Each structure stands twice: as C-alpha cells, then as structure tokens.
Amino acid sequence: MSTYFIPIKTAVIFFPFLALILTIPFLIFQYRKYGYINKIRLVVVFSFLFYLISAYYMVILPLPKTRDVKSVQRDDIEYTNLKPFKFVEDIKRNTTAEIEDPTSYKYLFTEREFLQAIFNVLLTLPLGIYLRYYFGRGLIATILISFTASIFFELTQFSGLYGIYNAPYRVLDIDDLILNTLGGTIGFISAPIFTFFLPKADELDENVELETMRVGFPRRLLAFTIDMLIMSFIPYYKLDFRVKYVSFFVYFILIAYITNGRTVGHWITNTKIQGKGDRIGFFEIFLRNGILFFGIIGLNRLLGNLIILDQQLDLYSMALFIALFQVAYIIYLIGDLIYALFQKDRFFYERLSNTRIGIYEEKIGKEDRDGEKYMEKRDNMKFRKSEYEDIDNILEIIEEGKVSLKKAQVPQWIDGYPNRETIMEDIDKGYSYVLTNNDEIVGTAALIYGVEETYKEIFQGEWLSELEEYAILHRVAIKESEKGKSLAVRIMEFVQEDAKGKGMASIRIDTHRKNKSMKKMIEKSGFEYCGIIYLEDGSERIAFEKLIK
C-alpha cells in the first residue's frame, strides 16, 4: 500500500507551490467571468487540481533509480499487453479466494493483481464525478474523456516519461484503458451520491448580488499591484520624483476619469471606482486618488526626506517632531485599514471623496439590444396616470408578475399584495401610472413624490443624497407577452422625465434581493446600490437611488 501513498504524499508537498502559481490567474479568470469568487467553486477547482496532480504522480511514481532502465531489465521483457481482460486471468491464477466460499473473498484485498485492478478503477473515478458535477459533461463525453486520460497515462509510461528514460519502466496495458474508462463511467453514475451535499454547479451563482457585493481587500490589492507594476515600466519612474508624481496624476486621475473609474488593474479585476452619479466626477477621482497617492504615499516620502534633511542640518528636535508625527500618521492609517477590514466600511479617503470600489458589469446584452430596436419601432408609447377603467388591465399584469416571481422563487408580492384595493388607492392618490403602446396597456408602476417612511433608516450603506423630497417608484410590472423588450427601462425614462419636470433631483427604489430581473433593470437604468432597508412588516429590501442631473 505504501506504493500508493508515496505519490499522494508527493502531491501534498507539491500542490501548495502549484496552487500559489495558479492563484492569481485563477482569481483574474473568476473575477472577469463571474464577477466574484465563489467559495464552493474555489474548493471544487483546487480539489480538482489536487486530484490531477495526485493522479499524475500515481502514474509516474516511483521513478527508476537510473535513466538507463534498459540495462536493469530482462532481455525478453514485454512492454505491451494488448490482450483484453488479462487481469481477470491473473486474478484467477494467483488468488486464494474461492467463488464457492464468500468468506474467502477477503483475501482478494491482500493480493496484488486484484488491488492493481481496483486502483485503475479508482484512479479515474473522481474524474467522472468532476466531469458530471462541475463541468456538466454527459455520459458519452465522460467515457471519451476518461479513455483519453487513460491513453495519456499509458503513453507517459510507454515513452519512458517522455524520453527521460531509455525504455518504458511500466507496461502499456490495454486492461488499464478498460479499467480507467470504467472508473470514469462509475464516477459519472455515482456523482449524485458524492455531491448530494453540494449545490448544483449551474446554481452556484444563484442569488448572488454583484451590485450589493463588497469588493474585498485581496481583489483591491491585486488591482493595485497590477497598476503599480505598470507604473514601474515608465522610464525614470524610480529615479525622478517629478516623473513619478506626473505619472500618478496622468494614470490614476486623468486616465481613470476618462475611463469612468477603470485603470488597467480595475479592468483586469472587473472593478471600477464609483461616485455619486453614473460617471465618476473629476473632483471625486481627484480627491480620492489624490489623497491615496499624494496624501499617503507622497506625504510619507516627504516626511522621511525632511527627517534626513533636519539631521543633516543638526535640527534634531525638528527631526524628532516630524518622526513622531509620521509614526502617529502611520498608526492612524493602520487603524483605518483595520477598521475598514473588520467593519466592512470604506477607507478614509473613500469616505472623504464619497467614492467606493464596485464590481463592473456590462450593461448591454443581446436582449437589451433587441429591446432598443423594439423601442425604436414603437413611437406611440405614452406614460400616463391610470384611470378606473384601467384597473382590470393593471391587475392582469400584476397577477402575471406574481406568477413570474413565484416561478423564480422570489418571496415578493405574496399574501394577496398588491390587490384591487392597492391599485384603487394608488389611483385615488394619483400614484398609479400605465405605459401604453398604441393605447394598449403594456406596463404599470406607482410613482410617488415625497418621503418614504421605510427609507428614513438605511443599513450597511447610505443614500446618495439627503434630500427632503424625492421620487419613489413602486409596483413596477410589465405585461408577460411584452417582456424582454426593455419596457421597464422605458418606464424609468418616463419617470425620470416626469420627476425632473417636477423639480425632483433624486429617484429611489427598492426590491427583493432575489428579484434578479428587477435588479438588472434598475442597474441598467443608472441606479446605484445604496444599502438595505426594512419594510413595515420587517421584510428586507435592497435600496437604490439615482440622482437626476
């Protein structure tokens, strides 16, 4: 059994080094493809990597003691076995177990031929599990991939580890191909048993709120490291402080402003600097990165140079004062860093500039582009106040919305809400609106001007403004047959025009964190995530705000 443990022990030693090398490429790939790091995916992928390393070492270890393998082998040695199921004959010939005596079967587990066959099955069994669970491959694909992996193993051995040894040190065995393929197939069939406690691979990103997700310190550090690496390639960057500060200004302020808060590091890690509006303001980016680079890095460098200068001029008391000030400043920076990490708050330069690092998401997809074409063709759309004659049509759209939410397992619009009384009250108060196309009602919403009681307290964030009055949007719904045509975005456009006409400077809206379609529409319409609010019944909602320019 030690023969099998040696490769695993070697894999355990080697794995951390390979994992360390692959960590940064893995993080970048995950950030760009999924927008975040899923812990379950992280464990699955790195466990798969460990399996691959272990399987490979199982195939090649232990290595011969000399490269001249041929000199220690018999002249009549055979390097291949092309006879299928020879392992069955070997087991029958050498086993002490008897078919008629089940109690003797235990001896099989002490016999080399049987253990070798079991090993070849177990070698690729995990591969079948990974292929079905994580990679979503079918049975035929799993069989073919397992067979291909087995061929790779056999050729590795047959080639004397790619020519390092002057002869094969293990037999190319067709039985290995059969048993390895069988192992992958068994792994595929048994995958649900081994992964029953894990969420489905295609549901790993369910209920993930990218717009509400805080960008972690490792991700920020990776982006910063990439940017600083780029800066290091600038000529005379390390030799002339003037070149350094001009480079800082151009790269971290000017270019970041032009690209709407995205340096190369932000682009690679799929993040961006966010301000109050849709675009980052020049003053926001200047204040934020100015404090970060000139107020932290530059100031500490300046203080260090002043200490050296004072010592050269024998102004030791002044040097001591500056040194104490620098130590106090560094302690403050470390304290702010610890506070931000543990309280999951922004750093002080972000609080001063009212900016934050957010996850970048593409705004326009195929469905969105189709919706834009659709809206270009529909010039007869109107957004008007609802009338009593519209109630039945509005309720029909609302009921369709309830069905959609239930299918998506979103616990919103339940227990009969909203109902006829809700819509009638909205009409009486002048809140209810409908979106029409050629006089056909295709959408509805409640638009309120004033103050929302449940918005007075917001948690894990803050509103973009502190206005006494603002526009509030509730109960947005689109006719089922008209969905996928960006009509909800059109409602948002009408709402913004109406609010602007009434002198409002802000629109606020909330939704359930599982309501992905609404969140997509809100984000596409230029709203920014602000935090969490709670309804009167205690239900949690994620809140957004958009400032009207």
N, C-alpha and C positions, 0 to 999 in steps of 0.2 A: 504493500500500500504506500510505502514511502516514495515509490516511483511517481505516484500521482500527486503527492503533497509537495514535492520539490518544485514543480512548475508553478503551483499556486502560491507557494512562499515567494518564489522569484517575482511573480506578478504583483504580489502585495508590495514588494520593495520597489519595483519599477513604476507601478501605477501612479504614485503621487507626482513623480517627475513629469510623466507624460501628461497628466491632468493639469499640472501647472502650466505647461507649454500650450495646451489647448484651451485653457480657461478664457483668455482674452478673445481669441477668435470665436469661441462659443458664445461669450457674452454679447459680442457685437452682432453675431448672427441672430441671437434671440431678441435683442433689442430692435433690430431692424425688421424682423419677420413678425414678431408677436407684440412688440412694444413694451415688453416687460419680461422678468424672469419668473417662470412658474416653478415652484419648489419641487413639485412632483415630477415635472419634466426634467428638471435638473438631476434628480436622483435616478430617474429611469435612464437618461442618456449616459450619465457617468457610470452607472452599473453595467450598462451595455458595453461601454468602453472597457471596463474591468473584465467583463466576460470575454471579449475579443482577445485581450492580452493573455488571459489565462488559457484560453483555447489554443492560441498560437504556441505558447510555451509548452502546453501539453503535447503538441505535435513534434516540436523540435528538441525538447529536453528529455533525458540528459544527453549532452553532446559527447561525441567521441573524444578521447584524450589526445588523439593525434589527427592531423589533417590527412595523413597517409592511411586512410581507412583500409584501402585495398591490401596493404601489407599485413594486416592482422586478421583478414578474412580467409575462409577456406576457398580453395580454387574452384570447387563445384557449387559455390553458393548461388542461389537463385534470387534475383532482385524483384521478381514479379510473381504474383499469383492471380491468374486470370480465370480460375475455376470458381464459379459462384457457389456460395454456401459451404465452402470447405471448412469454415469454422464449426459447422454442425458436426461434421465428421470428426474434427479434432476433439470436440467436447465428448462425443460418444466414445471415442477411443481411449481417452485418458481419465474420464470421470469414474468415481467410485459410487456415484449415485445410481439408483436403480428405479426404473419407471414404476415398477410394481410396489415399491416401498417409498411412500411420500415422506417418511421420516428421514430418509437418506438425502433428500433434496438439499438439506442444509450444507452438505459437503460441497455443493456447487460453488458456494460463496468463498471457498478456500482454494479453488482451482483456477489456475492462470488463464486457461482458454476461455472459460465462462466469464471471468471478470473482464478479460480483454474485450469480449463482445458487448458486455454491458457498458463498459467505458465508451466504446464507439457510439453507442446509442445516446448515452448521457452527454457526450461531447457536444452534440448539436441540438439537444432537446431545448436548452434555453434560447437558441437561435429561433426555433419555431415559435416560442412564446413571444419573443420580442417582435418578430415579423407580423404576427397576428395582432397583438395588443397595440404596440406603438406605431408600427409602420403601416398597419391596415392592409396587409397583403392577404390574398386569398389562398386556398389550399394548393392550387396548381403552382402559383408563384412561389409559395413556401417550399414545395417539393423541389422545384428547379433551383432555387437559391441554395437550399441545403445540399443538393447534389453538386452545384458549382463550388460551394465552400469545401466540400469533401475532395473534389478534384484538385483544388488549390493546396489542400493539406498534403495530398498524396504526391503531387508534383514537387512540393517543397522538400519532402523526404527523398523522393527519387532523384532529384537533382543534386543531392549531397549538399543541401542548404545553399542552393543557387551557385554551386561550383566551389564553395569554400573547401569542401572535402572532395577527394579524388574519386569517390564512389558512394553510392547510396548506403546509408547506415541503417535504413529500415526498408521493409518490403513494400512495394506498391501493390496493394491488395484490393481486389475488386470487392471483397467482402466488406472492407472499410467503407467503400462507396455505398453499398447497400445499407449497412447499419447506420451510417451517418445520415443518409437520406431518411431512413426510418425514424431516427431520433428527431429530426426536424419536423416530420409529419406528426409524431406523437406530441411534440411540443405544441404544435398548432392546435391539435384536438383538445389538449389539456389546458390550454391557455386560460380559459374562463375560470378554471379551478384555482390556478396560481394567482390570478389577478382580480379575484372577486372583491377584494377589499379596496381596490383602486378605482377611481372614477374612469369612465371611458375616455380613451385617448382623444377622441374628437370633441369631448366635452370639458377638456382641461381649461379652456378659456371661457367657459360659460360664466356669466355673471361677473366678469372682470370689468371694472370701471376704470378705463385708462384715463379718462378726464378727471377722475377723483383720486387717482393713484399718486402718491407722493414719490417723486424721483429720489431714490436712495443715494446715500453718500458714495458707495462704490461706483455707481453709474456716473455721478458727477465727477468723481476723481478720475475715472477713465477718460471722460471728455476733456477734462483739464489737462491730463497728461498728454493726450494726443495733440492738443493745441500748443502746449509748451514744447513738445517735440518738433512741431512745425516751426515754431519761433526760433528754435536753436539752429535751423538751417539758414537763417538770414545772415548775410555777410556782416562781419564786425559786431554781431549782436552781443557777444560776450566781452568785446574789447572796448566799446564806446557806449557809455550810458545814454548818450543822446540818441543813438540808433535804437537802443533798447526801448526807450520811452516813446519815441515816434512810432516804432513798430507796434508797441502796445496800443497806442491810440488808433492807428490805422486798422489793425486786425481786430481788436476786441471791442472797439467802439464804432468806428466808421463802417467797417465791413459788416459787423453784427447788426448795425442799424439798417443797412441796405438790404440785408438778407432776412430781416424781420426776426432778429434774435438767434440766428443759427451760424455758428462758426463751424469749421470742419469737424471739430470734436463733437459738437452738438449734432451735426448731420450724421456722423457715424453711429452715435449712440441713440439717434432718433429722439432727440430732445430739443427744446428751444427755450429762450428767455421770454417770459410773458409779462406784459404790462397790464394796464387797465383796459386798453382798447384792443381791437382786432390786430392792430400793428403796434409794435413796440415804439414808443416815442423816443426821440433823440435824447431829450433830457433824462428820461428813465434809464436808457442804456449808458449814458454818460455818467450819471450819478452812481449807478450800480457798479459798473466795471471800473469807473474812476476810483471809487472807494476801495474796491477789491485790489486793484493793481498798484495804484499810486498811494492810496491811504494805508495799505497793509505792507505790500512788498517794498514799494518805494520809500515809505516813511521809515521802515526798519533799516533799510540800507542807509538812508540819510543819517539816522541816529547813530548807526555804527561808525560812519565816516566822521561824524562830529566828535565822537569819543576819541577816536585816533588822533584827530586834529588837536583837541584840547590837551591830550597827553604830550604831543609834540611841542605845544606852546606852554607846557608846565601849568596848565589850568586844571589841576587835578580835581578841585572841588566842583568845577563845572562838569568835568567828565563824569564824576561820581553821580551828580544830579541827573545827567542825561541817561546814564546807565540804569539808575533806579527807575527813571521814567519809562525806559524801554522795557525793563523787566515787568513793570506794572502793566504796560500796554500788552505785552505778550501774554501775561496771565489772564488779562481781560479777553483776549482773542481765544485763548484755550477754553476759558469758561463759557464764552458764547458758543464755541463749537460743541462742547459737551451738552450745553443746554439745548441747542438745536437738534442734536442727535437723539437725546433722550426724550425731549418734549415733542419731537417731530414738528418743530417750528422752523421758520426761515432764519437764515443767518442775519446778523445785524445790518449788513449792507443791503440786503434784500428788503428788510423791513423799512429802512430809511428811503429806499427808492421805490417801494411798493411794487416790487417785481418778484417773480418766482421762476423756478425751473419747472417746465411742464413737459409732458410727453407729446411729441409731434405726431399728428395723424393726417393722412391725406384726406382732403375734403371732398374731392370729386371722384366718384366711381362711375362705372358703366351705367348703373341705374340712374345716378344723378344726371349724367349727360343726356340720357334718354328723356328724363323729366324736363330738362331745359328745352330740348327740342319740342316736347309736348306743349310746354307753356308758350313757346314762340308761336305755335299754331293756334293757340286759344287766346284770342284777343278780346273775347267778350266776357271776361271774368270780372266779377264785382264782389266786393266785401261790404255787406250792408247789415244794418240791425235787423234782428229777427222779428217776425210778426207772429201772432197767434196761429195763423194758417200754416206756419212752417213747423209747428210742434211735432206733428206726426213724422215728417221727414227727418227732423232733427233726432227724434227718439229712435228711428230706424237706424240711423248712422251710429248713434250711441250704443245701441244693442249689438250692432256688428262689432264695434270696438270692444265691448265686454267679452264677446266670444273670442276675438283675437287675443286678448290679454289672458284669458283662461287657457287657451291652447299653448300660449308661450309660458304658462305657469307664473304669470305676474300677478301677485295679490293686490291688484288695484281695481277700482270700480267694482267692488263687491257689495254684498248685502243690499242690493237694490239701488245703490247710488251710482251715477245720478239717475233720477227718475223724472216723471212728468212734472211733479211739483217743483223740482230743482230748475227745470227749464222754464216753467211758467214764472217762477220767482226772478230768474235771470232776465226774462223779457220785461217784467214789470219794473225792474230796477234799471233797465237799459244796458244790461251787461251782455246779453246774448247776441251773437253775430253769426251770419252764414256766408259761406263762399259759394257763389253761383257761377255756372258756366252756361251761357245761353238760357238763363233763368232756371236752370236745373241746379238744385242744391247738392253740392259735392263735398262740402265740409262745414264744420261748425266750431265755434270757440266762444269762451266767455272772456270779455275784455273789461277790466275794472281799473278805474283811476282812483288813487288814494293811498291808503295804508293797509297792509295785510297784517293782522294781529300775529299770525304764526311766524311772520318774518322779522318780528322785533328782536328775537333771540336767534342767533346762528352759531353753530358749534363747529369746531375743527376748521375754522376759516373765518372769512369776513366778507361783507358786501363790498362791491367796488365803489359805492357811493354812500353818503349819509343824507340823502335827500328826504325831505319831509313827505313828499308825494312822488308817486311813480306809477307806471302802468304795470298791471298784473294780469297774467294770462293763465286761464284755467280751462279744463274740459275741451281740449283740442281733439278733434276726431275727423277722419276722412272716410268717405264712402268706400266700402270694400272694393268695388269694381274700379275705383279710381286711384287705388294705392299704387305706389311705385312710380308716381309721376311728379314727385316733389311739390304736391299741392300744399302740404303743411308748411313748406318753406314759403310758398306764395302767401299763405295766411300771415306768416311772420312779417313779410314785406309790407302787407297792407296794415298790419298792426303798428309797425314802426312809422309808417307814413301818418297814420291817424294820431299816434302819440306825439309825434313831432309837431303836428298841426295844433295840438292842444298845449304845446309848450312843455311837454314832459322831456326829461333828459335821461330817463332810465326805464328799462323794461325788466321785470323779474318773473321767473317761472320756476316751478319745481316739478319733480316727477319721481317715480319709484326707481330705485337703483337697478331693478331687473328689467325695466322698460327700455330695452335697447333701441328700438325703432324711434321712440320719442327722444332719447338722448342723442341719437345720431342727428335727428332733425334740429334739435336745439343747438348742438355744436356747429352744424353746417350753417346755421343762421347767424353765427358770430357771437353766441353767448359764451360766457366764461363760467366755469365751475367756481362757486364761492364757499360752499360748506354744506352742513346738514341742518335741516330744520325739522321740527316735530309738529304734527297736526294736533288738533284739539283732543283727538282720541289717543294720542301718544304715538301714532304711526310715524315712522321715519321717512323723510324725503330728502333727496339731494337737490340743492338750490343753485340757480344760475342767474346771472344778470348780464345785461347788455347796455352799454352807455350809448346814447344817441348823440351823434355829432351834428 
